[in-house]
Amino acid sequence: MEELHSVAISADGVLTAKRADDSVVAIEIQRGVVAGARVKRSRDREKFRFEIDDNGGLSAIERDGSGSDRIHPFFGGRPARICLAGQTYTGSTDSGHKLEVAFPGQATDLSHASKLLRRTHPRGLPASGIVLTARFADRSAQNEVRMRASNGGQDPWSPAWEEDAGSVVGAITISRLFHGNPAGRSDLARAVDVELPTTRNDAVDKLGVVWVSRIAVDAPYRGQAIGTELLRLLRTSIGATLPWHPRLIEVMQSVPLDKLMTSDGNFFTKAGYHRYAHPTYTAPAHMIGQNGQRQVHRTPLRSLYYWARIEST
């Protein structure tokens, strides 16, 4: 690790800084990461020191009043480090193809992920949050999976069937849920042995919980456990270095009432998540029709709540 100095962040999310030899580095940081880490203003950045690793991974380590590294609030013995950009995590599909998982900057990958979320998730792109993406490490593997899926492919209208290999194929968004207080948080409180606060903001802070608000995989690549792998890596390798310094993850799945008894949640449990025992009511949502248009989901829905502990790696 090499410490950086003279750190500045532009309005469009480009961090510039100097190395020890005064050479300049410039790294794009996703706006959601800048906001979550609270490093946008110069006076806020004074609370951090910034490091870059040999692979270009950029981190911010929070400091206390004496200038020493703060300790993570939930994982004693490790610094309160936030991975800002440039880190790549390795995962794999069910068929063994390698995936590259990362937080994209403000350029092409983030734009592609945003389009993917808009066209494939019934609730579209959220107003805020951090986007985590997955792509195939091997372009020929991506082409192979797409060709194999073409015979019985979902969403025939999707441009993903024609896009060049190398593009983002899956994404999740991560934020904190303040506009609701799910009943499943009672499981979280028991898991970490705290009394669940009555106010939403206090509950999020005391539990140390982040929320996966969207999970989306493009049509040709579904059934490869790409969404599951994103959730698993978030739990095992990524979560402890997120902004907000969390220790828990929550995610909700909307399920048609008539399919509630047959929904085993394997998608989430395979990634190491626990299911809260009691489904709850959720408002009707849209569904994506076979023409690519959003349609009102006429079937009553129920929400299934899943959660996981973040591993300290």
Number of C-alpha atoms within 10 A of each C-alpha: 13 12 16 22 16 11 18 18 20 12 9 11 20 19 20 17 19 16 16 10 7 11 8 14 15 13 19 20 23 22 20 20 25 19 16 20 21 15 18 19 13 11 9 11 18 13 18 23 19 22 19 21 13 8 10 15 16 24 23 24 20 22 18 11 8 7 12 13 18 20 17 20 15 17 17 11 10 15 17 24 25 24 23 27 22 20 19 17 16 15 20 20 17 12 10 10 15 17 23 17 26 21 23 25 22 17 11 12 19 20 13 17 26 17 13 24 24 15 20 22 18 20 16 17 19 15 5 15 22 24 26 21 26 29 22 24 17 14 13 12 16 23 19 10 16 20 14 13 17 13 8 9 16 16 19 15 13 19 13 19 21 9 10 10 18 15 17 23 25 25 28 22 22 24 23 21 19 13 8 9 15 14 13 21 20 15 18 25 16 11 13 14 10 12 13 18 15 9 11 16 15 13 19 21 15 16 23 19 24 24 19 21 21 22 22 23 24 23 23 26 24 18 15 17 18 28 24 22 23 26 27 22 18 25 23 17 15 24 26 27 23 22 23 20 22 24 24 23 25 24 23 20 17 19 19 16 15 12 11 15 9 8 13 11 15 11 17 23 16 14 20 18 22 18 21 17 11 11 19 14 12 14 10 15 16 15 17 17 14 12 10 14 13 18 12 12 16 11 12 15 22 22 20 22 25 23 26 25 21 22 16 17 11
